[in-house]
Amino acid sequence: MNHERTKRNWNGPFATHCSKRWRSVSRRTHRLLCVWREDDKGRHMIYKILGGVVLALVVLVLVALEVRTTGSYERTFNASNDKVWRVWNDEDSIKHWWGPRGYTAPFIRNDLRVGGTYLWAMKSPKGETFWNTGVYKEVVPNRRIVSTLSFADETGQAVPGSKAPVPGRWPNAVTVIVDFSESSGKTKVTVTEVGLPLIVKVLSRVAWDQQFDKIESLL
């Protein structure tokens, strides 16, 4: 008799309540599991995307280190061709404009003639000194200068491109072409560097922009 009553009570309102509660808990658990699975899929997707981005950046850096390119930079100065040419090539003037902002040029030797050589030094704000040397291949007064550019030591001895003190696969010599053209009292200067490592092209543009600023202040 008691057993039957217990069984009836178990199948009554209490059992219904427990069943509803269980179904509610089960649904919530199921929803949480679904959310967790979705979050897990999302995390895996994010990891894959980040991995792809990192790999792409590594490839780009490796390519930029190995590939050589041509950089071209220009500025129009509010001065005559004669004056710009003089500031560009005069040793005392070069000491005031060679090197990016914050750099100085403690040593300049410049023999501007076909077959002539130069040795220029720039010193960074940290005290590092970088030497460059080259040979003038073409000199057309007030019009055009073509020269080589190599890294060097303080004696003027060229350093192989493989031992360049800056990143990139440098050739033993970069070809530098400087063109001057005057119009209406203004002079346009275009600098072209052939054989420049791709990774330094942007930095070279910044450096030339800052050197152009220095030249402008001397005119």
ABEGO torsion letter per residue (X at the ends): XAAAAAAAAAABAAAAAAAAAAAAAAAAAAAAAAAAAAAAAAAAAAAAAAAAAAAAAAAAAAAAAABBBBBBBBBBBBBBAAAAAAAAABAAAAAAABEBBGBBBABBBBBBBBGBBBBBBBBBAAGBBBBBBBBBABBBBGABBBBBBBBBBAAGBBBBAAABABBEBBBABBBBBBBBBBBGGBBBBBBBBBGBBAAAAAAAAAAAAAAAAAAAAAX
